[in-house]
Amino acid sequence: MGFIAIYARVLGQLKPERWLAIVLALANVAVAGLQFLEPVLFGRVVDVLSGAAGRPPADVWADAIGILGLWVVVGIGGVIANILVSLYADRMAHRNRLAAMARYFEHVLSLPFAFHNAQHSGRLLKIMLQGVDNLFGLWLSFFREHLATAVALFVMLPLSLLMNWRLGLLLIALIVFFAVANAWIVARTDNMQRQAEEYHSQLAGQAGDALGNVQLIQSFVRLSHEARMLHETIRSLLAVQFPVLNWWALLSVLTHAAATITVLGIFMLGTWLHLAGRASVGEIVSFMGFATLLIGRMEQASSFFARMFFQTPALADFFNVLETESTIRDKLGAQPLGRVRGAVEFDKVSFSYDGRRAALQDFSLRVDAGSTVALVGPTGAGKSTSMALLHRMWDPQSGAIRIDGVDIRDVTLESLRRNIGVVFQDNTMFYRSIADNLRVGRQDASDAELAEAARLAEAHDFIERLSDGYNTQVGERGVTLSGGERQRLSIARALLKNPPILILDEATSALDAVTEAKIQRALKSLMAGRTTFVIAHRLSTIRDADLVVVFDRGRAVETGSYGELLARGGTFAKLVATQQAGLLPGTGVRPYLDDPVAGETAPAS
């Protein structure tokens, strides 16, 4: 995305307030135009005074007062236009900065898992904050400087040629030098600045990664190593950034020197013209003031190019994220899905995360409404993938998934996910109160409903023991709670949502045997009349499932009830036998056992 395209996108963000922007732009043009009248009027005053000898004082006063009166009008007009720009440009920039932040925030949250899996949250946050700050600065500069500079270069410069074409040529030569010098420096430093921006993003990612894993860093004594990695990135950044700064510092020196030389040239040429009788003192004074203003505007333009050069990579990242289209979105004409009965069908569904290795192959399954289906198999076999496809975290490459006979791609995402409750294996929490975390799936739930859901999930008692009860603040990602407490809150959250379809992804994996027994009773009453998919590694927890689906390498290799599959003596029976023997599949290792079937709760010896 080029320089001009980026700047056009920046100004395009003001479209919702385009009429106010147009008024402010006209006021800014007026400010610039009135400002350039002042040196002309000053020169006229000088000519009146220098030619006063021999004239009646009354005539001199009349001429001077006429010019001064016009000057007062110009000054008052400039003050009014400045007040308008200063008052409303800032407010508009602040409003649109926050609006741009909200648009970015909503857009990023709507992007699918595939996007977020390839990005670091720290980098995305850095892009948002830096991007909106740059937008804010450019909007203010546009109304305070850029338009006035454009007026100076494209309107006032021709007027300088009309005033005195010989002196005007010096200004044109200076503008050509400014343009060539800026273009040359940009060409020399563009790639280096893009590398520097990548290092800035890398720094944000590293810092976010470290701050999000403080426990891991301290437990494994990684502080010095993480700090060393950060310093290495900083050194790499400075190695790229310093040459860029050196080139732009050189440009600043050259442009200031050129401006000084131009002013001296105008003075010397003006003196020669006056001595030759081709210019009055007032004309020279007017042109000097005029030229000084123009040179100031040109220096502002050079400064703008420098700032824009350093901001362009960050703005490009900001707009690139905004232009990223979600692969999981509502199709044209998608209809809202009302509350479903819960009949689910997978019809020859295949899916791959990377396009090379299949995570799910030709998977077909019919589930009656209200049934409980257990999904078992080794890690990476396709269990969680099938459930992610059910609530459209991804879409399959082939095949279809239907709920009550309706293809889930034909309904709105919001209505689909409103019908599905998920208890994730990794139970994350917002950095908010327990009540807020429970209301994630149902914002209008009353306090009594919160307490009832917590009781069913065996969470109410531990919540009441906390210092502020349901108003207790949960740490980032729930780090102030134990794994079992987070899991019980996650179950309560799903209970409160009250969906017709449930997905329980190892919903009791972090609970002790006593609490698990209580949760199983609560889940049994919850699952009554609902379609429930249970992803489980502990096979003792799925004895009551209506249907067990055994996955292996992305395929459903066995389907049937717990008893049927056990009697069949196939893959499922071997998994059960392995767990009862306390051996990890494919190894001779006996793990920690907490399975009631094995009857042990301590390491096997």
DRENBA-197317 format. One line per field, with one value per residue (C-alpha): x, y, z; residue number from 1. Coordinates in Angstrom, 2 decimals. Layout:
px: X:...
py: Y:...
pz: Z:...
resi: NUM:...
# end
This chain:
px: 0.00:1.71:2.15:-0.71:-3.04:-2.38:-3.05:-6.25:-7.38:-6.63:-8.80:-11.43:-11.98:-13.64:-16.45:-19.13:-18.49:-17.65:-19.76:-18.06:-14.72:-15.55:-16.46:-13.24:-11.26:-12.75:-12.01:-8.41:-8.08:-9.42:-6.84:-4.05:-5.33:-5.78:-2.36:-0.71:-2.45:-0.62:2.84:1.20:-0.60:2.58:4.45:1.73:2.11:5.88:5.39:2.91:5.35:8.42:6.58:5.12:7.71:6.08:2.54:-0.12:-0.30:-4.06:-3.56:-0.89:-3.17:-6.08:-4.05:-2.54:-5.88:-7.52:-4.81:-4.82:-8.62:-8.44:-5.69:-7.97:-10.74:-8.26:-7.02:-10.53:-11.44:-8.33:-9.10:-12.67:-11.50:-8.77:-11.27:-13.54:-10.69:-9.16:-12.46:-14.04:-11.04:-9.80:-13.24:-13.72:-10.27:-10.94:-14.35:-13.01:-9.95:-12.21:-14.55:-11.60:-10.48:-13.99:-14.14:-10.77:-11.71:-15.02:-13.47:-10.59:-12.94:-15.07:-12.13:-11.91:-9.55:-7.33:-6.43:-5.86:-3.80:-1.35:-1.17:0.01:-2.46:0.32:1.06:-2.63:-2.96:0.14:-1.22:-4.51:-3.05:-0.30:-2.64:-5.36:-2.76:-1.28:-4.74:-5.44:-2.21:-2.70:-6.29:-5.23:-2.27:-4.49:-6.72:-3.97:-1.09:-1.54:-4.33:-2.58:0.59:-1.28:-2.73:0.76:2.33:-0.42:-2.08:0.25:3.34:1.85:0.91:4.55:5.48:2.91:4.36:7.91:8.78:12.53:12.26:9.58:12.02:14.17:11.17:10.46:14.08:13.76:10.56:12.22:15.13:12.71:10.83:13.94:15.65:12.59:12.08:15.76:15.75:12.52:14.01:17.13:15.33:11.97:13.00:14.97:11.97:9.73:12.26:12.24:8.44:8.66:11.04:8.59:5.86:8.24:8.96:5.24:4.77:7.71:6.60:3.01:4.13:6.33:3.74:1.16:3.45:4.95:4.45:6.25:9.13:9.62:9.15:11.76:14.10:13.75:13.86:17.43:16.87:13.65:15.28:18.27:15.98:14.20:17.50:18.67:15.55:16.08:19.67:18.49:15.84:18.33:20.79:18.12:16.56:19.69:20.72:17.18:17.35:20.76:19.46:16.42:18.59:20.77:17.65:16.61:20.01:20.01:16.50:17.20:20.41:18.62:15.90:18.48:20.36:17.09:16.19:19.65:19.29:15.91:17.40:20.40:18.36:15.75:18.46:19.78:16.26:15.59:18.82:17.92:14.51:12.57:11.16:10.04:11.08:7.49:7.44:10.68:9.40:6.13:7.95:10.33:7.39:5.60:8.67:9.25:5.73:6.09:9.42:7.85:5.08:7.60:9.46:6.14:5.59:9.02:8.27:4.95:6.65:9.10:6.35:4.25:7.24:7.76:4.04:3.24:4.28:2.20:-0.79:-0.41:-0.54:-3.67:-5.49:-4.30:-5.93:-9.13:-9.12:-8.67:-11.89:-13.29:-13.51:-16.32:-19.12:-22.81:-23.61:-25.86:-29.43:-28.54:-31.59:-31.69:-32.02:-34.64:-34.33:-33.64:-34.69:-31.08:-30.92:-27.38:-26.02:-22.44:-22.57:-19.20:-17.33:-13.62:-11.34:-7.64:-6.00:-2.98:-4.28:-1.86:-2.77:-6.44:-7.78:-11.14:-11.86:-15.23:-16.94:-20.65:-22.88:-26.57:-27.54:-31.15:-32.34:-31.74:-29.08:-25.74:-22.80:-19.31:-16.32:-13.22:-9.81:-6.19:-5.12:-5.30:-7.71:-10.38:-12.73:-12.33:-12.10:-15.52:-17.01:-15.23:-16.85:-20.25:-20.23:-18.38:-15.01:-14.00:-15.92:-15.27:-13.58:-16.19:-19.39:-22.11:-23.27:-26.98:-29.02:-32.67:-32.06:-30.74:-27.18:-25.43:-23.85:-27.33:-28.06:-26.52:-23.50:-24.99:-28.19:-26.24:-23.91:-26.79:-28.11:-24.81:-23.14:-19.49:-17.43:-13.89:-10.96:-9.01:-11.39:-10.31:-11.90:-12.16:-10.36:-13.72:-15.95:-17.21:-20.74:-19.61:-17.86:-20.98:-23.15:-21.01:-23.64:-26.67:-26.33:-29.81:-29.47:-30.59:-28.51:-30.80:-30.24:-26.48:-26.58:-28.74:-26.41:-23.42:-25.10:-25.73:-22.08:-20.92:-19.41:-21.70:-20.01:-16.48:-17.75:-19.46:-16.20:-14.40:-13.90:-16.48:-18.53:-19.89:-18.31:-14.80:-12.45:-11.00:-7.37:-6.32:-7.44:-8.68:-5.19:-6.43:-8.63:-7.66:-8.17:-11.12:-12.72:-12.36:-13.88:-16.87:-17.44:-17.26:-19.89:-22.08:-21.66:-22.97:-25.81:-26.87:-26.91:-29.39:-28.71:-30.41:-27.00:-24.06:-20.40:-18.44:-14.75:-13.17:-15.56:-14.51:-10.83:-9.59:-11.81:-11.06:-13.00:-15.50:-16.33:-16.44:-19.13:-21.21:-20.65:-21.61:-24.96:-25.46:-24.49:-26.87:-29.81:-28.54:-28.23:-31.78:-33.66:-30.58:-28.26:-24.89:-21.47:-18.95:-15.25:-13.61:-10.30:-11.39:-13.68:-15.36:-17.18:-19.14:-20.79:-24.27:-23.77:-26.37:-23.67:-19.89:-17.85:-14.23:-11.84:-8.45:-6.37:-9.32:-11.73:-14.60:-13.45:-16.16:-19.68:-22.03:-23.07:-20.49:-21.51:-21.66:-18.20:-16.77:-18.25:-16.97:-13.37:-12.09:-10.30:-12.58:-12.25:-8.47:-8.62:-10.74:-8.45:-5.42:-6.92:-8.01:-4.50:-3.16:-0.98:-0.65:-1.56:1.50:3.80:4.62:4.16:1.65:0.32:-1.38:-4.77:-7.93:-10.34:-12.97:-12.72:-9.10:-9.95:-6.72:-6.08:-2.29:0.69:0.86:3.88
py: 0.00:3.18:6.58:8.26:5.29:5.27:9.00:8.67:5.85:8.02:10.87:8.38:7.36:10.77:9.93:9.64:13.32:14.48:17.66:18.89:17.94:19.99:23.04:22.73:22.32:25.53:27.35:26.12:27.35:30.71:30.82:30.14:32.70:35.43:34.70:35.32:38.70:40.07:40.50:42.14:44.65:45.23:46.04:48.51:50.28:50.48:52.01:54.57:55.59:55.61:57.81:60.19:62.89:65.91:64.59:66.17:64.32:63.88:61.94:59.74:59.01:58.24:55.72:54.15:53.88:52.29:49.63:49.13:48.80:46.05:44.44:44.44:42.77:40.14:39.56:39.15:36.74:34.70:34.58:33.35:30.68:29.59:29.27:27.13:24.83:24.56:23.92:21.37:19.67:18.36:17.08:15.37:13.78:12.44:11.03:9.32:7.98:6.12:5.09:3.64:1.76:0.31:-0.74:-2.46:-4.16:-5.49:-6.60:-8.49:-10.26:-11.38:-12.95:-16.76:-18.93:-19.42:-15.71:-15.57:-18.77:-17.02:-13.78:-12.77:-10.80:-8.40:-7.58:-7.03:-4.72:-2.78:-2.36:-1.03:1.46:2.73:2.86:4.97:7.31:7.88:8.47:11.04:12.91:12.95:14.20:17.11:17.89:17.82:20.62:22.61:22.31:20.15:22.12:25.43:23.98:22.81:26.31:27.77:25.48:25.31:28.72:31.19:30.15:31.29:34.58:35.06:34.80:37.51:39.74:39.37:36.49:36.89:36.48:33.78:31.60:31.29:29.85:27.40:26.23:25.69:23.63:21.46:20.85:19.92:17.47:15.79:15.54:14.00:11.49:10.50:9.97:7.94:5.68:5.17:4.36:2.78:-0.88:-0.18:1.52:-1.44:-3.73:-1.45:-1.68:-5.47:-5.36:-3.10:-5.69:-8.43:-6.53:-6.20:-9.92:-10.90:-8.62:-9.84:-13.45:-13.02:-11.08:-13.73:-16.49:-14.95:-18.11:-20.20:-17.72:-17.57:-21.30:-22.23:-19.34:-17.81:-14.14:-13.48:-15.44:-13.58:-10.24:-11.19:-12.08:-8.72:-6.83:-8.69:-7.60:-4.02:-4.07:-5.37:-2.65:0.12:-1.25:-0.74:2.44:4.54:4.67:5.79:8.54:9.62:10.02:12.03:14.19:14.93:15.89:18.27:19.97:20.27:21.72:24.27:25.28:25.57:27.72:30.05:30.35:31.11:33.91:35.44:35.10:36.87:39.73:40.15:39.90:42.27:44.81:44.63:45.03:48.05:49.72:49.07:50.68:47.45:46.98:49.26:48.79:47.83:45.16:43.69:43.70:42.07:39.41:38.71:38.17:36.17:34.03:33.48:32.13:29.91:28.56:27.83:25.91:23.98:23.00:21.86:19.79:18.23:17.50:15.95:13.66:12.59:11.82:10.08:8.03:6.70:6.12:4.47:0.89:1.03:2.47:-0.16:-2.88:-1.25:-1.13:-4.60:-6.04:-4.09:-5.45:-9.05:-10.82:-13.51:-16.93:-17.72:-15.24:-15.11:-15.94:-13.65:-14.31:-16.28:-16.71:-16.64:-20.05:-20.28:-22.58:-26.02:-29.49:-30.66:-33.30:-33.14:-34.68:-34.81:-35.69:-36.83:-33.98:-33.52:-30.80:-29.93:-27.09:-26.76:-28.16:-31.08:-33.33:-34.22:-33.54:-35.10:-37.43:-38.33:-38.16:-39.04:-39.25:-38.89:-37.86:-37.76:-34.78:-35.28:-37.97:-38.08:-38.86:-39.61:-38.88:-40.84:-41.57:-40.49:-36.86:-35.35:-37.98:-35.43:-35.21:-31.51:-30.69:-32.16:-30.08:-26.92:-27.45:-27.91:-24.40:-23.01:-22.08:-23.34:-24.55:-27.99:-28.21:-30.76:-32.22:-30.56:-30.29:-29.94:-29.15:-30.17:-30.70:-27.16:-26.64:-24.56:-22.43:-21.23:-19.62:-16.67:-17.36:-15.60:-17.66:-20.90:-20.31:-19.18:-22.75:-24.35:-24.29:-25.23:-26.18:-25.95:-28.08:-24.86:-22.85:-19.24:-16.33:-12.61:-10.25:-9.36:-10.42:-13.98:-12.73:-11.08:-14.28:-16.34:-13.90:-14.27:-16.47:-14.66:-11.01:-10.65:-13.49:-12.54:-13.05:-15.91:-17.62:-17.17:-18.82:-21.71:-22.42:-22.27:-24.71:-27.21:-26.89:-27.35:-23.84:-21.85:-22.88:-21.93:-18.65:-17.74:-18.35:-15.75:-12.25:-10.57:-13.60:-13.27:-9.81:-11.21:-10.11:-13.00:-12.61:-12.51:-15.77:-16.85:-17.33:-16.52:-19.65:-23.29:-25.42:-27.16:-23.85:-22.49:-25.67:-25.51:-21.86:-22.85:-25.53:-23.01:-20.61:-23.26:-24.13:-20.51:-20.24:-23.14:-24.23:-27.16:-28.51:-29.01:-29.68:-30.90:-30.96:-32.83:-30.92:-32.74:-33.28:-30.87:-32.11:-34.45:-37.70:-36.46:-33.22:-35.05:-37.37:-34.35:-32.66:-35.82:-35.79:-32.12:-32.73:-35.68:-33.48:-30.75:-33.14:-34.43:-33.47:-31.90:-33.12:-33.51:-34.26:-35.39:-35.42:-37.68:-39.41:-41.09:-43.70:-44.42:-41.07:-42.06:-45.33:-43.82:-42.29:-43.28:-43.50:-43.75:-42.66:-43.80:-41.59:-42.51:-40.33:-38.20:-41.06:-42.55:-46.16:-47.46:-46.39:-47.96:-48.03:-48.48:-52.11:-52.93:-51.57:-53.29:-56.62:-56.14:-56.31:-53.66:-50.34:-49.08:-52.28:-51.99:-48.37:-49.42:-52.32:-50.05:-47.52:-50.21:-51.64:-48.15:-48.06:-45.24:-46.49:-47.64:-47.47:-49.46:-46.41:-46.45:-42.88:-41.27:-42.90:-41.17:-43.36:-45.04:-48.12:-48.61:-47.86:-45.94:-42.29:-42.31:-43.07:-46.73:-48.43
pz: 0.00:-1.24:0.38:-1.52:-1.03:2.71:3.02:1.00:3.31:6.35:5.06:3.90:7.53:8.03:5.60:8.34:9.16:5.66:5.80:8.94:7.38:4.28:6.39:8.38:5.16:3.73:6.99:6.82:3.24:4.39:7.18:4.69:2.18:4.75:6.22:2.87:2.51:5.53:3.94:0.90:3.12:5.11:1.91:0.91:4.25:3.75:0.28:1.67:4.39:2.13:-0.37:2.23:1.61:-0.05:0.36:2.59:5.94:5.55:2.28:3.87:6.84:4.55:2.55:5.68:7.52:4.49:4.34:8.13:8.14:5.55:7.62:10.69:8.70:7.44:10.98:12.43:9.63:10.32:14.06:13.43:10.97:13.40:16.26:14.05:13.03:16.50:18.26:15.93:14.29:17.65:18.60:15.27:15.45:18.96:17.96:14.89:16.70:19.12:16.30:14.35:17.46:17.87:14.20:14.44:17.72:16.39:13.11:14.75:17.15:14.20:12.35:12.47:14.50:11.45:11.56:15.32:15.30:12.95:14.97:18.41:20.50:21.55:17.91:17.12:20.12:19.09:15.54:16.90:19.38:17.10:14.12:15.76:17.29:13.82:12.38:15.08:14.43:10.66:10.90:13.12:10.87:7.80:9.10:10.80:8.35:5.27:3.59:4.26:2.81:-0.29:-0.71:-0.35:-2.93:-5.55:-5.22:-3.60:-5.52:-8.86:-7.17:-6.20:-9.87:-10.66:-7.96:-9.27:-11.56:-11.03:-7.27:-7.73:-9.69:-6.56:-4.67:-7.49:-7.39:-3.63:-4.06:-6.71:-4.33:-1.51:-3.72:-5.15:-1.74:-0.07:-2.89:-2.77:1.01:0.85:-1.81:0.32:3.58:2.70:3.08:6.25:7.89:7.01:8.69:11.72:11.92:11.80:14.75:16.61:16.03:17.13:20.33:21.05:20.44:22.66:25.49:25.29:25.17:28.24:30.26:29.50:30.78:33.91:35.94:33.35:33.14:36.90:37.46:34.86:35.76:32.30:33.31:32.14:28.93:28.05:28.86:26.69:23.78:24.13:24.18:21.09:19.24:20.48:19.19:15.81:15.71:16.49:13.93:11.27:12.70:13.26:9.56:8.70:11.32:10.02:6.45:7.57:9.84:6.80:4.85:7.62:7.58:3.78:3.57:6.32:4.57:1.22:2.78:4.35:1.07:-0.75:1.69:1.26:-2.51:-2.45:-0.39:-2.69:-5.89:-4.43:-3.60:-7.15:-8.60:-6.36:-7.37:-10.99:-10.42:-11.05:-7.56:-4.75:-1.12:-0.25:-2.99:-1.70:1.90:0.78:-1.19:1.69:4.03:1.36:0.72:4.44:4.82:1.75:2.97:6.35:4.58:2.53:5.68:7.12:3.99:4.38:8.04:7.02:4.51:7.19:9.73:7.11:6.04:9.57:10.09:6.75:7.73:10.92:9.07:6.35:9.03:10.51:7.19:6.19:9.31:8.59:5.04:6.17:5.27:7.50:5.89:8.33:7.75:7.02:3.43:1.42:2.44:5.60:7.83:11.64:13.23:15.95:18.94:17.47:18.57:18.25:15.50:14.07:10.89:9.60:5.90:4.45:6.15:5.44:6.79:6.89:8.83:6.58:3.29:3.48:6.40:6.90:10.39:9.50:6.57:5.10:8.50:8.54:11.61:12.40:15.92:17.11:19.13:22.84:22.38:24.15:21.89:23.21:21.01:21.96:20.51:20.84:20.84:17.35:16.07:15.03:18.02:18.82:15.11:14.43:17.24:16.08:12.69:14.33:15.79:12.75:14.13:10.69:7.65:6.13:2.74:1.64:2.96:5.03:8.63:9.30:12.40:12.17:8.46:7.85:6.57:9.21:6.47:5.46:8.84:10.65:12.81:15.79:15.75:15.22:18.17:20.36:20.08:21.12:24.51:24.86:27.89:26.58:27.64:28.27:30.43:30.04:31.88:31.34:33.70:35.22:38.09:38.46:37.78:34.54:33.47:34.14:32.17:29.04:27.42:28.83:29.74:31.25:33.79:37.28:40.42:41.44:38.08:38.48:41.88:40.62:37.70:40.07:42.46:39.66:38.67:42.27:42.16:44.48:47.74:46.70:45.21:48.47:50.35:48.22:49.63:47.38:46.38:42.86:42.56:43.09:40.34:38.35:37.29:33.66:32.00:35.46:36.95:40.48:40.38:40.39:37.31:38.92:39.90:36.39:35.00:37.31:36.36:32.71:33.30:35.14:32.23:29.82:32.20:32.33:28.55:28.45:24.84:23.07:21.96:24.31:23.60:26.61:25.74:28.66:30.93:34.10:33.40:36.10:38.92:41.78:41.99:44.62:42.81:39.48:40.80:41.82:38.46:36.58:38.40:37.53:33.90:33.68:34.65:32.31:29.36:29.73:26.58:24.97:22.27:23.95:22.50:25.08:24.19:26.74:27.33:30.57:29.17:32.51:32.21:29.09:30.14:29.85:26.38:23.78:21.13:21.18:18.16:18.06:16.06:14.70:12.36:11.31:10.67:12.62:12.87:15.21:16.19:18.71:22.36:25.13:25.68:21.97:21.28:24.34:23.23:19.69:20.91:18.50:18.90:21.66:23.68:23.47:24.68:27.67:28.47:28.25:30.67:33.11:33.03:33.74:30.62:28.19:24.67:22.73:25.78:28.85:31.07:33.95:34.45:37.41:37.63:38.76:36.82:38.99:36.77:37.71:41.33:41.99:42.80:43.18:40.93:40.00:41.37
resi: 1:2:3:4:5:6:7:8:9:10:11:12:13:14:15:16:17:18:19:20:21:22:23:24:25:26:27:28:29:30:31:32:33:34:35:36:37:38:39:40:41:42:43:44:45:46:47:48:49:50:51:52:53:54:55:56:57:58:59:60:61:62:63:64:65:66:67:68:69:70:71:72:73:74:75:76:77:78:79:80:81:82:83:84:85:86:87:88:89:90:91:92:93:94:95:96:97:98:99:100:101:102:103:104:105:106:107:108:109:110:111:112:113:114:115:116:117:118:119:120:121:122:123:124:125:126:127:128:129:130:131:132:133:134:135:136:137:138:139:140:141:142:143:144:145:146:147:148:149:150:151:152:153:154:155:156:157:158:159:160:161:162:163:164:165:166:167:168:169:170:171:172:173:174:175:176:177:178:179:180:181:182:183:184:185:186:187:188:189:190:191:192:193:194:195:196:197:198:199:200:201:202:203:204:205:206:207:208:209:210:211:212:213:214:215:216:217:218:219:220:221:222:223:224:225:226:227:228:229:230:231:232:233:234:235:236:237:238:239:240:241:242:243:244:245:246:247:248:249:250:251:252:253:254:255:256:257:258:259:260:261:262:263:264:265:266:267:268:269:270:271:272:273:274:275:276:277:278:279:280:281:282:283:284:285:286:287:288:289:290:291:292:293:294:295:296:297:298:299:300:301:302:303:304:305:306:307:308:309:310:311:312:313:314:315:316:317:318:319:320:321:322:323:324:325:326:327:328:329:330:331:332:333:334:335:336:337:338:339:340:341:342:343:344:345:346:347:348:349:350:351:352:353:354:355:356:357:358:359:360:361:362:363:364:365:366:367:368:369:370:371:372:373:374:375:376:377:378:379:380:381:382:383:384:385:386:387:388:389:390:391:392:393:394:395:396:397:398:399:400:401:402:403:404:405:406:407:408:409:410:411:412:413:414:415:416:417:418:419:420:421:422:423:424:425:426:427:428:429:430:431:432:433:434:435:436:437:438:439:440:441:442:443:444:445:446:447:448:449:450:451:452:453:454:455:456:457:458:459:460:461:462:463:464:465:466:467:468:469:470:471:472:473:474:475:476:477:478:479:480:481:482:483:484:485:486:487:488:489:490:491:492:493:494:495:496:497:498:499:500:501:502:503:504:505:506:507:508:509:510:511:512:513:514:515:516:517:518:519:520:521:522:523:524:525:526:527:528:529:530:531:532:533:534:535:536:537:538:539:540:541:542:543:544:545:546:547:548:549:550:551:552:553:554:555:556:557:558:559:560:561:562:563:564:565:566:567:568:569:570:571:572:573:574:575:576:577:578:579:580:581:582:583:584:585:586:587:588:589:590:591:592:593:594:595:596:597:598:599:600:601:602:603:604:605
# end
